[in-house]
Structure formats: structure tokens, C-alpha cells
């Protein structure tokens, strides 16, 4: 499991990509990934393309990120979800709190 972050060239989009398991072991690195969001950042994308597994601590981390960033970003998007992860997010009603594709 690993996490990487990448800012777009114009600084308006921060992408956090999670590979492998999205669980409690990523708490610190996930928090650090969005801790330095600047005033120019408008959108945060959590890319789950290479994520195999997500547990309840991952859901908590997403909620905490949303709470921490508040209105400082206009959009938080969860992208490239595998079907089983999308189902977890929908059952948890995260589709009401985040843009999910």
C-alpha cells in the first residue's frame, strides 16, 4: 500500500492516489497529503484506480479531510472507483457528500 500526491501545473487541483489497501496504516500520510492545500487549490481528487480494499478508517479519513478543508476547496472528488469500493461508498451515503465517479 502506498500513497502519492500530485499538484496540477496551475496548482488548482491536488490529486491523491492510493495504491493497494486504503486503511488505518495510511492515516498519517493521507492527512499530510492534504495538510498543505494552498489557497490556489480549488479541487482535491482522491484517485482509487489502484485501490483494492477500503475499510471504515478510510471512510473516516475522507470525512475528516472534508471537515478539515471545509470551504477552502470547491470540490472533493473520489475517482476511478472499482465496483466493490463504489458500493461501499454508496452504502455509506458518501455519494451525498462527495463527487464520485
Backbone atoms as SQL, in Angstrom:
CREATE TABLE atoms (id INTEGER PRIMARY KEY, chain TEXT, resi INTEGER, resn TEXT, atom TEXT, x REAL, y REAL, z REAL);
INSERT INTO atoms VALUES
  (1, 'A', 1, 'UNK', 'N', 0.840, -1.173, 0.000),
  (2, 'A', 1, 'UNK', 'CA', 0.000, 0.000, 0.000),
  (3, 'A', 1, 'UNK', 'C', 0.881, 1.231, 0.000),
  (4, 'A', 2, 'UNK', 'N', 0.468, 2.216, -0.762),
  (5, 'A', 2, 'UNK', 'CA', 1.228, 3.453, -0.817),
  (6, 'A', 2, 'UNK', 'C', 0.310, 4.597, -1.212),
  (7, 'A', 3, 'UNK', 'N', 0.817, 5.770, -0.997),
  (8, 'A', 3, 'UNK', 'CA', 0.057, 6.974, -1.297),
  (9, 'A', 3, 'UNK', 'C', 0.990, 7.955, -1.983),
  (10, 'A', 4, 'UNK', 'N', 0.489, 8.617, -3.017),
  (11, 'A', 4, 'UNK', 'CA', 1.261, 9.667, -3.666),
  (12, 'A', 4, 'UNK', 'C', 0.349, 10.853, -3.914),
  (13, 'A', 5, 'UNK', 'N', 0.954, 12.016, -3.996),
  (14, 'A', 5, 'UNK', 'CA', 0.165, 13.213, -4.290),
  (15, 'A', 5, 'UNK', 'C', 0.831, 13.975, -5.417),
  (16, 'A', 6, 'UNK', 'N', -0.008, 14.700, -6.153),
  (17, 'A', 6, 'UNK', 'CA', 0.485, 15.429, -7.306),
  (18, 'A', 6, 'UNK', 'C', -0.378, 16.667, -7.495),
  (19, 'A', 7, 'UNK', 'N', 0.248, 17.808, -7.616),
  (20, 'A', 7, 'UNK', 'CA', -0.486, 19.042, -7.892),
  (21, 'A', 7, 'UNK', 'C', -0.435, 19.310, -9.388),
  (22, 'A', 8, 'UNK', 'N', -1.532, 19.817, -9.931),
  (23, 'A', 8, 'UNK', 'CA', -1.555, 20.170, -11.350),
  (24, 'A', 8, 'UNK', 'C', -0.593, 21.327, -11.598),
  (25, 'A', 9, 'UNK', 'N', -0.229, 21.526, -12.841),
  (26, 'A', 9, 'UNK', 'CA', 0.733, 22.573, -13.200),
  (27, 'A', 9, 'UNK', 'C', 0.278, 23.955, -12.745),
  (28, 'A', 10, 'UNK', 'N', -1.037, 24.205, -12.807),
  (29, 'A', 10, 'UNK', 'CA', -1.544, 25.515, -12.393),
  (30, 'A', 10, 'UNK', 'C', -1.833, 25.582, -10.894),
  (31, 'A', 11, 'UNK', 'N', -1.649, 24.466, -10.185),
  (32, 'A', 11, 'UNK', 'CA', -1.851, 24.449, -8.737),
  (33, 'A', 11, 'UNK', 'C', -3.295, 24.407, -8.294),
  (34, 'A', 12, 'UNK', 'N', -4.218, 24.279, -9.227),
  (35, 'A', 12, 'UNK', 'CA', -5.639, 24.326, -8.874),
  (36, 'A', 12, 'UNK', 'C', -6.209, 22.971, -8.462),
  (37, 'A', 13, 'UNK', 'N', -5.528, 21.880, -8.817),
  (38, 'A', 13, 'UNK', 'CA', -6.022, 20.542, -8.490),
  (39, 'A', 13, 'UNK', 'C', -4.937, 19.737, -7.793),
  (40, 'A', 14, 'UNK', 'N', -5.291, 19.166, -6.651),
  (41, 'A', 14, 'UNK', 'CA', -4.414, 18.249, -5.934),
  (42, 'A', 14, 'UNK', 'C', -4.985, 16.850, -6.103),
  (43, 'A', 15, 'UNK', 'N', -4.174, 15.919, -6.589),
  (44, 'A', 15, 'UNK', 'CA', -4.606, 14.532, -6.743),
  (45, 'A', 15, 'UNK', 'C', -3.851, 13.670, -5.744),
  (46, 'A', 16, 'UNK', 'N', -4.611, 12.904, -4.970),
  (47, 'A', 16, 'UNK', 'CA', -4.042, 11.958, -4.018),
  (48, 'A', 16, 'UNK', 'C', -4.368, 10.567, -4.547),
  (49, 'A', 17, 'UNK', 'N', -3.347, 9.790, -4.852),
  (50, 'A', 17, 'UNK', 'CA', -3.561, 8.452, -5.404),
  (51, 'A', 17, 'UNK', 'C', -3.177, 7.412, -4.360),
  (52, 'A', 18, 'UNK', 'N', -4.081, 6.449, -4.162),
  (53, 'A', 18, 'UNK', 'CA', -3.866, 5.398, -3.177),
  (54, 'A', 18, 'UNK', 'C', -3.728, 4.072, -3.903),
  (55, 'A', 19, 'UNK', 'N', -2.661, 3.348, -3.579),
  (56, 'A', 19, 'UNK', 'CA', -2.406, 2.046, -4.206),
  (57, 'A', 19, 'UNK', 'C', -2.472, 0.965, -3.136),
  (58, 'A', 20, 'UNK', 'N', -3.172, -0.114, -3.447),
  (59, 'A', 20, 'UNK', 'CA', -3.281, -1.221, -2.501),
  (60, 'A', 20, 'UNK', 'C', -4.425, -1.015, -1.533),
  (61, 'A', 21, 'UNK', 'N', -4.136, -1.156, -0.245),
  (62, 'A', 21, 'UNK', 'CA', -5.169, -1.037, 0.783),
  (63, 'A', 21, 'UNK', 'C', -5.269, 0.392, 1.303),
  (64, 'A', 22, 'UNK', 'N', -6.486, 0.892, 1.382),
  (65, 'A', 22, 'UNK', 'CA', -6.767, 2.201, 1.975),
  (66, 'A', 22, 'UNK', 'C', -7.321, 1.905, 3.364),
  (67, 'A', 23, 'UNK', 'N', -6.419, 1.905, 4.351),
  (68, 'A', 23, 'UNK', 'CA', -6.824, 1.541, 5.701),
  (69, 'A', 23, 'UNK', 'C', -6.072, 2.383, 6.729),
  (70, 'A', 24, 'UNK', 'N', -6.174, 1.979, 7.983),
  (71, 'A', 24, 'UNK', 'CA', -5.615, 2.739, 9.098),
  (72, 'A', 24, 'UNK', 'C', -4.124, 3.028, 8.946),
  (73, 'A', 25, 'UNK', 'N', -3.409, 2.179, 8.266),
  (74, 'A', 25, 'UNK', 'CA', -1.967, 2.376, 8.097),
  (75, 'A', 25, 'UNK', 'C', -1.625, 3.637, 7.306),
  (76, 'A', 26, 'UNK', 'N', -2.589, 4.208, 6.614),
  (77, 'A', 26, 'UNK', 'CA', -2.336, 5.410, 5.805),
  (78, 'A', 26, 'UNK', 'C', -2.786, 6.706, 6.483),
  (79, 'A', 27, 'UNK', 'N', -3.230, 6.630, 7.737),
  (80, 'A', 27, 'UNK', 'CA', -3.780, 7.826, 8.397),
  (81, 'A', 27, 'UNK', 'C', -2.823, 9.005, 8.313),
  (82, 'A', 28, 'UNK', 'N', -1.585, 8.833, 8.761),
  (83, 'A', 28, 'UNK', 'CA', -0.636, 9.949, 8.798),
  (84, 'A', 28, 'UNK', 'C', -0.314, 10.477, 7.406),
  (85, 'A', 29, 'UNK', 'N', 0.002, 9.592, 6.489),
  (86, 'A', 29, 'UNK', 'CA', 0.390, 10.055, 5.153),
  (87, 'A', 29, 'UNK', 'C', -0.791, 10.674, 4.410),
  (88, 'A', 30, 'UNK', 'N', -2.005, 10.162, 4.637),
  (89, 'A', 30, 'UNK', 'CA', -3.179, 10.755, 3.992),
  (90, 'A', 30, 'UNK', 'C', -3.411, 12.167, 4.526),
  (91, 'A', 31, 'UNK', 'N', -3.318, 12.322, 5.837),
  (92, 'A', 31, 'UNK', 'CA', -3.503, 13.641, 6.445),
  (93, 'A', 31, 'UNK', 'C', -2.451, 14.625, 5.936),
  (94, 'A', 32, 'UNK', 'N', -1.213, 14.178, 5.840),
  (95, 'A', 32, 'UNK', 'CA', -0.140, 15.049, 5.352),
  (96, 'A', 32, 'UNK', 'C', -0.339, 15.429, 3.887),
  (97, 'A', 33, 'UNK', 'N', -0.944, 14.541, 3.119),
  (98, 'A', 33, 'UNK', 'CA', -1.138, 14.798, 1.686),
  (99, 'A', 33, 'UNK', 'C', -2.018, 16.011, 1.438),
  (100, 'A', 34, 'UNK', 'N', -3.035, 16.223, 2.286),
  (101, 'A', 34, 'UNK', 'CA', -3.912, 17.377, 2.066),
  (102, 'A', 34, 'UNK', 'C', -3.669, 18.515, 3.053),
  (103, 'A', 35, 'UNK', 'N', -2.748, 18.329, 3.988),
  (104, 'A', 35, 'UNK', 'CA', -2.500, 19.348, 5.013),
  (105, 'A', 35, 'UNK', 'C', -1.978, 20.655, 4.433),
  (106, 'A', 36, 'UNK', 'N', -1.281, 20.580, 3.328),
  (107, 'A', 36, 'UNK', 'CA', -0.653, 21.775, 2.758),
  (108, 'A', 36, 'UNK', 'C', -1.425, 22.340, 1.571),
  (109, 'A', 37, 'UNK', 'N', -2.721, 22.088, 1.526),
  (110, 'A', 37, 'UNK', 'CA', -3.534, 22.635, 0.435),
  (111, 'A', 37, 'UNK', 'C', -3.460, 24.155, 0.503),
  (112, 'A', 38, 'UNK', 'N', -3.050, 24.751, -0.593),
  (113, 'A', 38, 'UNK', 'CA', -2.899, 26.195, -0.636),
  (114, 'A', 38, 'UNK', 'C', -4.176, 26.896, -1.055),
  (115, 'A', 39, 'UNK', 'N', -4.157, 28.198, -0.965),
  (116, 'A', 39, 'UNK', 'CA', -5.344, 28.986, -1.302),
  (117, 'A', 39, 'UNK', 'C', -5.682, 28.901, -2.792),
  (118, 'A', 40, 'UNK', 'N', -4.702, 28.554, -3.634),
  (119, 'A', 40, 'UNK', 'CA', -4.962, 28.442, -5.071),
  (120, 'A', 40, 'UNK', 'C', -5.621, 27.114, -5.433),
  (121, 'A', 41, 'UNK', 'N', -5.584, 26.126, -4.525),
  (122, 'A', 41, 'UNK', 'CA', -6.177, 24.813, -4.808),
  (123, 'A', 41, 'UNK', 'C', -7.693, 24.905, -4.757),
  (124, 'A', 42, 'UNK', 'N', -8.334, 24.522, -5.857),
  (125, 'A', 42, 'UNK', 'CA', -9.791, 24.574, -5.946),
  (126, 'A', 42, 'UNK', 'C', -10.427, 23.199, -5.818),
  (127, 'A', 43, 'UNK', 'N', -9.671, 22.171, -6.179),
  (128, 'A', 43, 'UNK', 'CA', -10.253, 20.829, -6.256),
  (129, 'A', 43, 'UNK', 'C', -9.267, 19.798, -5.720),
  (130, 'A', 44, 'UNK', 'N', -9.792, 18.839, -4.956),
  (131, 'A', 44, 'UNK', 'CA', -8.990, 17.708, -4.494),
  (132, 'A', 44, 'UNK', 'C', -9.601, 16.449, -5.093),
  (133, 'A', 45, 'UNK', 'N', -8.767, 15.625, -5.711),
  (134, 'A', 45, 'UNK', 'CA', -9.203, 14.359, -6.304),
  (135, 'A', 45, 'UNK', 'C', -8.524, 13.223, -5.548),
  (136, 'A', 46, 'UNK', 'N', -9.329, 12.296, -5.035),
  (137, 'A', 46, 'UNK', 'CA', -8.790, 11.082, -4.426),
  (138, 'A', 46, 'UNK', 'C', -8.955, 9.982, -5.473),
  (139, 'A', 47, 'UNK', 'N', -7.846, 9.549, -6.040),
  (140, 'A', 47, 'UNK', 'CA', -7.853, 8.570, -7.132),
  (141, 'A', 47, 'UNK', 'C', -7.697, 7.162, -6.556),
  (142, 'A', 48, 'UNK', 'N', -8.751, 6.352, -6.709),
  (143, 'A', 48, 'UNK', 'CA', -8.756, 4.991, -6.176),
  (144, 'A', 48, 'UNK', 'C', -8.550, 3.936, -7.266),
  (145, 'A', 49, 'UNK', 'N', -7.981, 4.337, -8.379),
  (146, 'A', 49, 'UNK', 'CA', -7.761, 3.440, -9.525),
  (147, 'A', 49, 'UNK', 'C', -7.028, 2.158, -9.118),
  (148, 'A', 50, 'UNK', 'N', -6.026, 2.270, -8.274),
  (149, 'A', 50, 'UNK', 'CA', -5.208, 1.114, -7.888),
  (150, 'A', 50, 'UNK', 'C', -5.487, 0.654, -6.458),
  (151, 'A', 51, 'UNK', 'N', -6.650, 0.997, -5.936),
  (152, 'A', 51, 'UNK', 'CA', -7.020, 0.626, -4.568),
  (153, 'A', 51, 'UNK', 'C', -7.851, -0.648, -4.589),
  (154, 'A', 52, 'UNK', 'N', -7.402, -1.654, -3.828),
  (155, 'A', 52, 'UNK', 'CA', -8.090, -2.944, -3.797),
  (156, 'A', 52, 'UNK', 'C', -9.079, -3.043, -2.644),
  (157, 'A', 53, 'UNK', 'N', -8.826, -2.305, -1.579),
  (158, 'A', 53, 'UNK', 'CA', -9.547, -2.526, -0.327),
  (159, 'A', 53, 'UNK', 'C', -9.701, -1.202, 0.402),
  (160, 'A', 54, 'UNK', 'N', -10.830, -1.041, 1.069),
  (161, 'A', 54, 'UNK', 'CA', -11.095, 0.160, 1.847),
  (162, 'A', 54, 'UNK', 'C', -11.857, -0.271, 3.095),
  (163, 'A', 55, 'UNK', 'N', -11.440, 0.226, 4.263),
  (164, 'A', 55, 'UNK', 'CA', -12.166, -0.121, 5.478),
  (165, 'A', 55, 'UNK', 'C', -12.795, 1.125, 6.099),
  (166, 'A', 56, 'UNK', 'N', -13.376, 0.957, 7.279),
  (167, 'A', 56, 'UNK', 'CA', -14.088, 2.071, 7.910),
  (168, 'A', 56, 'UNK', 'C', -13.157, 3.221, 8.271),
  (169, 'A', 57, 'UNK', 'N', -11.891, 2.940, 8.545),
  (170, 'A', 57, 'UNK', 'CA', -10.970, 4.037, 8.841),
  (171, 'A', 57, 'UNK', 'C', -10.734, 4.896, 7.602),
  (172, 'A', 58, 'UNK', 'N', -10.779, 4.298, 6.419),
  (173, 'A', 58, 'UNK', 'CA', -10.651, 5.072, 5.179),
  (174, 'A', 58, 'UNK', 'C', -11.836, 6.015, 5.025),
  (175, 'A', 59, 'UNK', 'N', -13.030, 5.523, 5.353),
  (176, 'A', 59, 'UNK', 'CA', -14.213, 6.385, 5.296),
  (177, 'A', 59, 'UNK', 'C', -14.054, 7.551, 6.266),
  (178, 'A', 60, 'UNK', 'N', -13.543, 7.258, 7.452),
  (179, 'A', 60, 'UNK', 'CA', -13.301, 8.312, 8.436),
  (180, 'A', 60, 'UNK', 'C', -12.281, 9.322, 7.955),
  (181, 'A', 61, 'UNK', 'N', -11.238, 8.854, 7.288),
  (182, 'A', 61, 'UNK', 'CA', -10.213, 9.764, 6.762),
  (183, 'A', 61, 'UNK', 'C', -10.797, 10.697, 5.707),
  (184, 'A', 62, 'UNK', 'N', -11.667, 10.167, 4.862),
  (185, 'A', 62, 'UNK', 'CA', -12.309, 11.000, 3.841),
  (186, 'A', 62, 'UNK', 'C', -13.191, 12.063, 4.490),
  (187, 'A', 63, 'UNK', 'N', -13.962, 11.663, 5.502),
  (188, 'A', 63, 'UNK', 'CA', -14.816, 12.631, 6.202),
  (189, 'A', 63, 'UNK', 'C', -13.984, 13.686, 6.913),
  (190, 'A', 64, 'UNK', 'N', -12.889, 13.265, 7.528),
  (191, 'A', 64, 'UNK', 'CA', -12.025, 14.212, 8.224),
  (192, 'A', 64, 'UNK', 'C', -11.395, 15.199, 7.248),
  (193, 'A', 65, 'UNK', 'N', -11.008, 14.725, 6.069),
  (194, 'A', 65, 'UNK', 'CA', -10.460, 15.619, 5.050),
  (195, 'A', 65, 'UNK', 'C', -11.505, 16.658, 4.651),
  (196, 'A', 66, 'UNK', 'N', -12.729, 16.205, 4.436),
  (197, 'A', 66, 'UNK', 'CA', -13.800, 17.129, 4.049),
  (198, 'A', 66, 'UNK', 'C', -14.027, 18.177, 5.135),
  (199, 'A', 67, 'UNK', 'N', -14.024, 17.742, 6.381),
  (200, 'A', 67, 'UNK', 'CA', -14.224, 18.659, 7.507),
  (201, 'A', 67, 'UNK', 'C', -13.057, 19.645, 7.617),
  (202, 'A', 68, 'UNK', 'N', -11.843, 19.140, 7.478),
  (203, 'A', 68, 'UNK', 'CA', -10.649, 19.981, 7.602),
  (204, 'A', 68, 'UNK', 'C', -10.571, 21.021, 6.488),
  (205, 'A', 69, 'UNK', 'N', -10.828, 20.594, 5.265),
  (206, 'A', 69, 'UNK', 'CA', -10.730, 21.518, 4.129),
  (207, 'A', 69, 'UNK', 'C', -11.915, 22.466, 4.061),
  (208, 'A', 70, 'UNK', 'N', -13.067, 22.018, 4.537),
  (209, 'A', 70, 'UNK', 'CA', -14.254, 22.870, 4.568),
  (210, 'A', 70, 'UNK', 'C', -14.519, 23.546, 3.245),
  (211, 'A', 71, 'UNK', 'N', -14.669, 24.848, 3.295),
  (212, 'A', 71, 'UNK', 'CA', -14.969, 25.627, 2.099),
  (213, 'A', 71, 'UNK', 'C', -13.716, 26.135, 1.387),
  (214, 'A', 72, 'UNK', 'N', -12.535, 25.696, 1.841),
  (215, 'A', 72, 'UNK', 'CA', -11.312, 26.186, 1.199),
  (216, 'A', 72, 'UNK', 'C', -11.124, 25.600, -0.203),
  (217, 'A', 73, 'UNK', 'N', -11.822, 24.497, -0.500),
  (218, 'A', 73, 'UNK', 'CA', -11.824, 23.946, -1.859),
  (219, 'A', 73, 'UNK', 'C', -13.265, 23.851, -2.336),
  (220, 'A', 74, 'UNK', 'N', -13.459, 24.006, -3.629),
  (221, 'A', 74, 'UNK', 'CA', -14.826, 23.980, -4.159),
  (222, 'A', 74, 'UNK', 'C', -15.330, 22.566, -4.391),
  (223, 'A', 75, 'UNK', 'N', -14.412, 21.597, -4.523),
  (224, 'A', 75, 'UNK', 'CA', -14.832, 20.242, -4.860),
  (225, 'A', 75, 'UNK', 'C', -13.850, 19.212, -4.316),
  (226, 'A', 76, 'UNK', 'N', -14.406, 18.128, -3.774),
  (227, 'A', 76, 'UNK', 'CA', -13.610, 16.949, -3.431),
  (228, 'A', 76, 'UNK', 'C', -14.215, 15.800, -4.222),
  (229, 'A', 77, 'UNK', 'N', -13.403, 15.197, -5.069),
  (230, 'A', 77, 'UNK', 'CA', -13.886, 14.146, -5.960),
  (231, 'A', 77, 'UNK', 'C', -13.184, 12.829, -5.635),
  (232, 'A', 78, 'UNK', 'N', -13.958, 11.755, -5.584),
  (233, 'A', 78, 'UNK', 'CA', -13.407, 10.410, -5.442),
  (234, 'A', 78, 'UNK', 'C', -13.548, 9.764, -6.811),
  (235, 'A', 79, 'UNK', 'N', -12.419, 9.430, -7.427),
  (236, 'A', 79, 'UNK', 'CA', -12.480, 8.980, -8.821),
  (237, 'A', 79, 'UNK', 'C', -11.915, 7.580, -9.020),
  (238, 'A', 80, 'UNK', 'N', -12.301, 6.996, -10.150),
  (239, 'A', 80, 'UNK', 'CA', -11.802, 5.697, -10.600),
  (240, 'A', 80, 'UNK', 'C', -12.033, 4.573, -9.598),
  (241, 'A', 81, 'UNK', 'N', -13.220, 4.560, -8.998),
  (242, 'A', 81, 'UNK', 'CA', -13.560, 3.523, -8.012),
  (243, 'A', 81, 'UNK', 'C', -13.842, 2.195, -8.696),
  (244, 'A', 82, 'UNK', 'N', -13.313, 1.137, -8.145),
  (245, 'A', 82, 'UNK', 'CA', -13.704, -0.201, -8.579),
  (246, 'A', 82, 'UNK', 'C', -15.118, -0.454, -8.066),
  (247, 'A', 83, 'UNK', 'N', -15.852, -1.356, -8.699),
  (248, 'A', 83, 'UNK', 'CA', -17.257, -1.578, -8.314),
  (249, 'A', 83, 'UNK', 'C', -17.474, -1.871, -6.828),
  (250, 'A', 84, 'UNK', 'N', -16.605, -2.687, -6.215),
  (251, 'A', 84, 'UNK', 'CA', -16.808, -3.017, -4.807),
  (252, 'A', 84, 'UNK', 'C', -16.568, -1.814, -3.897),
  (253, 'A', 85, 'UNK', 'N', -15.641, -0.939, -4.277),
  (254, 'A', 85, 'UNK', 'CA', -15.398, 0.267, -3.490),
  (255, 'A', 85, 'UNK', 'C', -16.537, 1.262, -3.671),
  (256, 'A', 86, 'UNK', 'N', -17.031, 1.373, -4.888),
  (257, 'A', 86, 'UNK', 'CA', -18.149, 2.274, -5.157),
  (258, 'A', 86, 'UNK', 'C', -19.373, 1.848, -4.347),
  (259, 'A', 87, 'UNK', 'N', -19.571, 0.548, -4.226),
  (260, 'A', 87, 'UNK', 'CA', -20.699, 0.035, -3.455),
  (261, 'A', 87, 'UNK', 'C', -20.567, 0.413, -1.977),
  (262, 'A', 88, 'UNK', 'N', -19.365, 0.283, -1.425),
  (263, 'A', 88, 'UNK', 'CA', -19.123, 0.682, -0.031),
  (264, 'A', 88, 'UNK', 'C', -19.438, 2.163, 0.150),
  (265, 'A', 89, 'UNK', 'N', -18.981, 2.988, -0.780),
  (266, 'A', 89, 'UNK', 'CA', -19.215, 4.434, -0.694),
  (267, 'A', 89, 'UNK', 'C', -20.702, 4.761, -0.803),
  (268, 'A', 90, 'UNK', 'N', -21.415, 4.064, -1.664),
  (269, 'A', 90, 'UNK', 'CA', -22.849, 4.316, -1.820),
  (270, 'A', 90, 'UNK', 'C', -23.634, 3.854, -0.599),
  (271, 'A', 91, 'UNK', 'N', -23.312, 2.678, -0.071),
  (272, 'A', 91, 'UNK', 'CA', -23.992, 2.184, 1.133),
  (273, 'A', 91, 'UNK', 'C', -23.777, 3.147, 2.295),
  (274, 'A', 92, 'UNK', 'N', -22.595, 3.731, 2.358),
  (275, 'A', 92, 'UNK', 'CA', -22.259, 4.693, 3.416),
  (276, 'A', 92, 'UNK', 'C', -22.775, 6.095, 3.114),
  (277, 'A', 93, 'UNK', 'N', -23.457, 6.242, 1.991),
  (278, 'A', 93, 'UNK', 'CA', -24.048, 7.505, 1.545),
  (279, 'A', 93, 'UNK', 'C', -23.009, 8.601, 1.264),
  (280, 'A', 94, 'UNK', 'N', -21.812, 8.182, 0.918),
  (281, 'A', 94, 'UNK', 'CA', -20.778, 9.145, 0.571),
  (282, 'A', 94, 'UNK', 'C', -21.070, 9.824, -0.755),
  (283, 'A', 95, 'UNK', 'N', -21.942, 9.228, -1.553),
  (284, 'A', 95, 'UNK', 'CA', -22.324, 9.863, -2.815),
  (285, 'A', 95, 'UNK', 'C', -23.113, 11.143, -2.574),
  (286, 'A', 96, 'UNK', 'N', -23.586, 11.358, -1.347),
  (287, 'A', 96, 'UNK', 'CA', -24.284, 12.598, -0.990),
  (288, 'A', 96, 'UNK', 'C', -23.307, 13.677, -0.523),
  (289, 'A', 97, 'UNK', 'N', -22.094, 13.263, -0.131),
  (290, 'A', 97, 'UNK', 'CA', -21.110, 14.190, 0.422),
  (291, 'A', 97, 'UNK', 'C', -19.964, 14.520, -0.535),
  (292, 'A', 98, 'UNK', 'N', -19.694, 13.595, -1.468),
  (293, 'A', 98, 'UNK', 'CA', -18.568, 13.736, -2.387),
  (294, 'A', 98, 'UNK', 'C', -19.035, 13.516, -3.821),
  (295, 'A', 99, 'UNK', 'N', -18.261, 14.046, -4.767),
  (296, 'A', 99, 'UNK', 'CA', -18.468, 13.714, -6.181),
  (297, 'A', 99, 'UNK', 'C', -17.749, 12.396, -6.419),
  (298, 'A', 100, 'UNK', 'N', -18.489, 11.364, -6.817),
  (299, 'A', 100, 'UNK', 'CA', -17.897, 10.047, -7.034),
  (300, 'A', 100, 'UNK', 'C', -18.095, 9.646, -8.488),
  (301, 'A', 101, 'UNK', 'N', -16.989, 9.231, -9.125),
  (302, 'A', 101, 'UNK', 'CA', -17.115, 8.692, -10.491),
  (303, 'A', 101, 'UNK', 'C', -16.308, 7.428, -10.641);
